[in-house]
């Protein structure tokens, strides 16, 4: 993933996305770049209009995420209610079964 981020950083800075520049960015970020991965990425980006690719990229909508979080909280509350319904006598009887009482 860092290779793609490096290429995007070069593009955002207006620099040419080539092997030499990508290796420099990765080294500056503390990564030991793999020459074959750098070469493969730069070769796959040749002739690609990165700006156009970013504009046409589909992103996941953010609307459902909060709704999913609310459902998760509701489920947690339901589980808490279920746990509270167990009486102390039932719990003690369950523990007694462990020891053969």
N, C-alpha and C positions, 0 to 999 in steps of 0.2 A: 504494500500500500504506500510505503514511503517513496517508492519510485514515481508513482503517479502524482503524489503530492509535490514532489520535487519538480516534475514537469509542469504542473499547474502553477507553481511558484515562479518558475522561469517565464512562463507565458504571461502571468500577471505583471511581472517586472519588465516585460517588453524585450526579454532576451531570447535568443534563438535556442530552441530545445534540441540540443545535440548531445552526443556522448560526453564530450569534454565538460560542457556546462553542467550537465546532470550529475556527473561524478563529483564536481566541485561542490554542488549544493548538498549532495548526500554526505560528503566528507565533513562539510561545515556543520551539518546537523548531527554529526557523531556516528554516522553509519559507515560501515565498510562496504562500499558498493561492489556488487557482483557484476563483473564486466559483461557476462552473457545476458543478464537481465537488463542492464542498461542498453545494450545493443538491441535487444529484442523490442524494448519499449520505444526507443527512438526510431527504429525501423517501422514499427506499427503506426507511429504518429506522422510519418512522412506523407505529405499530401493531404493531411487532415486539417480542416479549419477548426481549431480548438474553440474559438469563440462561438462559431455556429453550433458546434457539438454541445457546448454548455447551454446555449439558448434552447435547443431542441430536446435536451435531456428531460426525462420525466421524473418528477420528484413525488414522493409519497405525501399525500395531504396530511396536515397536522391536526385536522378536526377530530378524528376518531381517537387519537391518543388520550386526551383528557377524559373522554367517555369511558375508555377502557380502564383508566386509573380509578374512576369512580366506582365501577363495577367491582374492581379488585378490593376496594375499601369496604363495599357492602358485603362481599363474601367473608372478609375478615371479621366483620361485626357479627355475621350469622354464626360463624364458627365459635366466636367467644360466647354467644348466647347458648349454643349447644353444650359447651363445656360447663357452663354455670348450672345447667339443669340437673346434673348428676348430684345426688344427695350424698352427704357424708356417710350415711349407712351403706349405700350402694358401693361407695369407694372402699369402705372398710371391709365389706364382704368380698370384694374383688381381691384385696390384699390378703385376706385370710385364705383364699383359695390357693394362693401361691405357696403357702406354708402348710397346706393340708388341713386347715381348720374348717 
